[in-house]
């Protein structure tokens, strides 16, 4: 059995009255959470794989922690999942039990899975012995942009080691109170935003739904940290422009962290102007949890995700797989990683698992540059964000950040499309700021002036809104296919 050093949630083994979780007026201290967790672990029993209907509720947190305490692999399910995707996840993972919030109405397709509604008033006895460090902890399904979602099997050691690395980088301790409104079926909201505070013996306040005023109220009071995605920081800045109290309150935070997508430089600057704080960015994915992060005491440069975290090795490679040793912040390469943070493989997909690795290194599909000080700058996805135009390899993210500096641009996505002369031409999809008009040539000249002429958009298309997923990431495939 795993030793004491491998215990995922030490404070649940020696609980006290300190607050662990709060959702609005509903809160659980560590003694309550330990007892509820023990009761759920008893209900899970010998089941090796369970699903959790992952609503933004304390029942979801207790269900996940209870399943992990029982030694089961937990499959978090997006409560807005469609019929086809739900059928695929259930057929692929074959959970023996589904834990759900009270009053759960099972959708079609769940008839073969026993459902247990979590009741926080039901308490158990002792927690079971800790599971082995390499046992599966979570099976997180990818977004399925290139086919049916794949189940990413994350072992307990990856969660434990990666959260400890983040705690070291961010000076994150049991004294911190984290506030966020992230969904609980992704790495960001579930592992970092919920399991992180509980592992450290700290506190998480989940807002249920994002609100700038609610975030400000928390950070003016007990909260010390906020986790968010760029959409949230954009709304926070918009609201703080109208209400200075919001900016002043958010400015009392110890740390503001943004992830899941790049935070535009313009938003970095607005947040700093309104709050006095610079946002910390980090870089991760379902298969690796977190790879890089700007340290709490590090240089918070817009567009950069810092250096690799403890336990993570990272290298850049060219199209032939050769390692790029340059640290010139110009040479673009694919990110490969290895370390304690890696997943065990894709569930039931040995073919996809083998394809994802090269000599023990995981191929992320993300492309980046490396600065002289080792800071990593993500320029996009290899498949969608590298545009080969006129003999140049161009990162879409760099052009997007440049266009966002234009006052007439509220949102932007940059893609490539076939061009007989250039190979690919650069296309900018623009959402204009309210009341603003801007000519295509003006935007092209703006990019040519700030970057280089070969990076200017050849086509500009105007939209009312960009297609995004639930984490705020722009769906570029929808733009190209539309």
N, C-alpha and C positions, 0 to 999 in steps of 0.2 A: 504493500500500500504506500501511497505517497506520504512523505514526512510532513512535519509541521510547516516547513518552509514553502510547501506547495499548496497550503490551504488558500482557497480563493478568497474567502471572506472571513478574515481572522476575528473581526469584531462580533460576528454572529456566534462565535464560539465562547466569547466572554462579553455578552451584551450588557448594556446599561440603559439609562433613561434618555440618552441623547437622541435628538430627532434624526431619523434616517431619511425618510421620504415625506414629501408634502405635495399634495395636489389640491390646490385651493384650501378649503377648510378641513380636508381629510389628511391626516398625518399618522405616521407610524414611527415610534421610537425603536431603538435597536432591540430592546427586550421584546416588544410586540412583534417586530419583524422576524426575529429568531423563532418565536413561537408559531407564527403563521407559516413561516418557511418549513418548520418541522412538520406541521400538519399537512402541508402540500406534499412534502417528501413522502410522508406516510401514504397519501393517496396515490402518488405516482408508483410507489412500491418498486417492483422489479422491472418496470417498463424501461426499455433501453432508448426509446425515441418517443418524444411527445411533441405536440404542436401547441402554440400559444396564440390565441386571437389577440393581436397586439394593439389594443386600444390605448389611448393616453390616460391610463388610470393606475392607481396603486395596485389593483388586482393583477394587472399585467406584470408589474415589477415583482410582486410577490410570487407569481406563477413561474416566471423565468428563474428567479433565485431559488425557489423551491425545487424546480426541475433539476437545476444544476447541483443543488445540495443532495438530491437523490442519486446523482451520478448519471442522469439521463442526458441524451443529446436533445437540445431544445430547438424547434423549428418555429421562429416567429413569423406570423402571417399578417400581411397588410389587411386590415379590416375592409378596405375598399377593393380587394382583389376581385377580378372578373371571373366568370364561371370557368372559362377555358384554362386560365392560369391556375386557379385553385385546384382544378382536376389534375393538372400536371404536377403541382407541388405535392398533393396528397398521394398520387400514384407513384411518384418518384421517392418520396421520403417514408411513406407507409407508417405514419405515427400510430402508436398504440392507444393514445389518449389525446384529447384536445382540452386544454384549460381555457376557460372563457370568463368574461365578466358576468355579474348577475343580470338576469333578464335577457340572456343571449338568445337570439333568434337564428338558428342554424340555416345557412343558405342551402340551396340544392347542391348535392354533391358531397354532403357531410354525413349522409345516412349510415355509412359503414364505420364511422369513427366514433367511439364513445366520447361523450362530452361531459365535463365536470365544471360546474360553475364555481368560481373561487369565492369563498365567503371569508372575509377578513376576521370574523368573530370566532372562527374555528381555529383552535390552537392545538399544537402537538407537543410531544415530549422532547427527547434528545434528538439532535441532528444526527444523521447517519455518518459513518466514517467517510473521510474524503476519498474521492475517486482518484485514479491514476492520472499523472500529469499529462500524458499523451492521449488520454481518452477524449473523444469528441465532446465539445461543450455546446456549440451552436452550429446549426446548419442554416446559413443565410443565403437566400436565393437572389441571384443577380437580376438585373433589370430586363434581361432577355432581348437586348437590342439586335443581336445577331442570330437569334433562334430562340427556342424554348429556354426559360430561365434555368441556370445551372445551380445546384446546391453546393455552396462553398462550406466545406467541413473545417471548422475552426477548433483546434484542440485547446484544452484547458491551459496548457503551458503558454500558448500564444497570447491568450487574453491576460494571463497573470503577468508575463514578462513585459508585454507592451504597455499595460497600464502603469507598471512600475517605472518604465522608461519615460513615459509622459509625466508622471509625478515628479521625477527627478528634473526633467527639462523645464517644467512649469512651476517648480517649487510648490507643488500641489500637495496639501496635507489634510489631516483630519479637521483642521481648523477652518477649512474653506466651506462655503455654502455656494453651490452651483445653481444658477437659474438658467432654464432653457425651455423651449417649446417644440423640441424636435420629435419626429415620430419614433416609436419604440420598436420598429421592425428593421432598422438599419444599424450599421456599425456606429454611426455618429451618435444617435440619440440613445441607443440601447447599451452598447459596450462602453463608449466614452462617457456618455451623459448620465447613465444610471448605474452600471456595474462599477464604473470608476469611483464615484464617491463612496459606494458601499464597501468596495475593497479597501479604501483608505480610511474608512471609519468616519467619513465626513457626512455631508448632508446635500440632498438634491431637492430643489423646489421646481416642480414642473408646472408650467402655466396652462397646460391643456391646449390653448390656442395662443399664438403670438400676438402680443399687444405691446407697443412701445411704452405706454403708460405703466403697464404691469411690470415690465422689465425695469423701468426706472424706479418704480416703487420698491421693488426687491433690492436693487443695488443701492438705493438710498438707505435701506434698512439692513437686514442681516446678510444679504448675498454679497459674495466677494468676486465671483467669476460668472461670465456668461459665455455659452457656446451658441453659435448661430451659423446660418448660411448667408451668402451675399444678399439674397432677397430681403432677409430680416434686417441686415445692416442698412440697406437702402431705405427701407421703411422707417427705421430708427432715425436716420439722418433727416429724412423728409419731415418727420414729426418734430424732431428737435429744432429744425429751422423755424417752425411755427410756435414752439413752446420751449423756451430756453431752460425751463425747469427739468425737462427730460434730459437734455445734454448735461446739465450740472449734476443730476443724479447718477447718470450712467458713468460720469467721470469719477465717481467714488469707487468704481470697481478696481480690484487688484489686477484683473486680467480679462481681456476681451479676446475670444478665439473665434476665428472664422474658418470654415472648411466646406467640403463637398463640391465646391467649384471655386474658381479664382475670384478674389475680391478686387474689383477694378481700382486702379490707382486713384481715380477721382473720388471713390467712396472712402478709401483710406484717408485721403486729405480732408474730406468733409467731416468724418468721424473725429479726426484729431482736432480740427478747428472747433467743433461743437462740444467735445468732451474733454479735450486736453490729453487724451490717450491715443496711442497707436495700437492698431489691431494686430494680434499674432495670427499668422497663418500656419497651417500644417497640411501635410499631403498623405493620403492613404487610400485604401480601397478595400472592398470586401475580402479579397484573398490575402491581404497583408496587414489588416488593421491599419496602424500608422507607420509610415516609413520615415518621414522627416517632420521636423517642427522647429519653428523659431523659438528659441529659449526665452524664458521670462526676462533674463538679463541680457538678451541678444539684440542685435540691430534689426529693427522691424521695418524692412524695406518693402514697399509695395511690389507685388509680383513675385516675391521670393518665399519659398517654404522652408528656408533654413537648411540645416545639415541633417544627415541621417541620425536617427535616435540610437541610443545604446542598444546593442544587440542586433542592429540592422547594418548589413553591408550593402552598398549601392554602387553600381557602375553604369556608365553610358557606353553604348555600342553603336557602331555604324551599321549600314544596311547589310554588310557581309558578316556581321557578328563580331567584328574586331573591336577591341576596347579603345575608347576615346580617352586619352590621358590629358587632353587640353583643358585648361581652366581659364578660358578666355571670354566666357559669357557670350560666345558667338556660335561655337560649333554645336550643332544639334545632334543628339543621339537618343536612342530608345533607352529607357530606364530599366535595368535589371536589378533585382534585389534577392538577397538570401538572409536568413537569420531566424531567431527564435519567434518572430512575429508571423511566420508563414503558415498558411492553411495546410491541411494534410492532403487535400485533393478535392476534386469535384465528385460528389456523390454519384455512384453508378456510372461514371464517365472516365474510365482509365485512358481512353483515347484523348479526350480533351485535357486531362491532367498532364499526360506525356507531352502534348503539343505546347502546353503553357510553360514548360521548363526547358532550359538549355544548360546542360552540365551542372545541374543543381541550382541554377539561378532562375527565378521566376521572371518571365517576360511580361512586364506590366502593360505594354502597348501605349504607354505614355512617353512623350518625347520632351526633352528638356535641354537646357544648357547648364554649365557649371561655372560659377564666378571664381575669381582668384582666391577668395576666402572660403571656398567650398560650398557656398550657398547654391541651392538648386532653384532654377527658374523653369517652371512647367510652361511649355509653349503649346501643348495640345495633345490630342490623341493621334497615334501613328496613322490610324485608319481614316480619320475624319479631319484632323487639324493640321496636317502637313500638306501644303499646296506646292506642287512642283510646277513652277511657271517660268518660262524663259530660261531654263537651265538652273534656276535657283530653288532651294528648298526653303519655304517660307512658313513660319508658324502663325496660324490664325490668331492665337491669343494676343500676340504682340500688336497686330493691327486692330483688334477689338479694343484693347486698352487705349490705343492712340485715338481711335474714333470717339471713345467715351469722353475724351478731353474736350471735344467740340461742344459748345453750349447748346447746339440744336439737337444733340443726340441723347436720348434717354436710355435706350437699350440697343445692343447691336450683336449680331452673330456674323461671322465671316466663314464662308465655305469656298470651295473650288468647283468649277464645272468645266467640262471638256472645251478646248479651244484648239482649232486647227493650226494656229500659228504658235501659240505659247505652250501648248500641251494642256495646261489648265489656266483659266483666268480667275482672278480673285473677285468674289461676289460679296458685297456687304448688304446685309438685311438690317434695315434701320427702323427703329421705333422713335419717332421724333418727340422731343420735349413739348409739353403743352404750349400751343400757340406759336410754335416755331416752324419756319419753312427754311429749307436749305437745298441748294442745287447740288446735283451729283458731282459736278466739276469742283465745287468748293470742298467737298469731302475728300475727293481724290487728291487735290492740291494740299490739303491739310496733312494727309498721310505722307505724301511725297516730301513735304517740308520737314516733318518731324522724324521720319524714318529714312527711307530711300525711295527713289521713284519706282523701282521695280516692285515695291510692296503696296503701291496704291491700288485701290479697287478699280476694276475695269467696268463693273456693273454695280449699280445701287438699286435695291428694291425696298420699297417702303411698306411697313406692316403696322397694324394696330397693336399687335402683341406678338411676342415670340413664343413658340410652343415650348413648354417646360414640363418636367416631371415633378413629382411631389417634393423632391429635395431642391427644386429650383434650378436644376441643370437644363440648359437649352437642348432640345431634341433636334439636332442638325439633320438627322435622317429625314425627319418630317418636313424640314425646309426643302431639302433636295428632291424628295419624292413628290412634294406638293406642287 
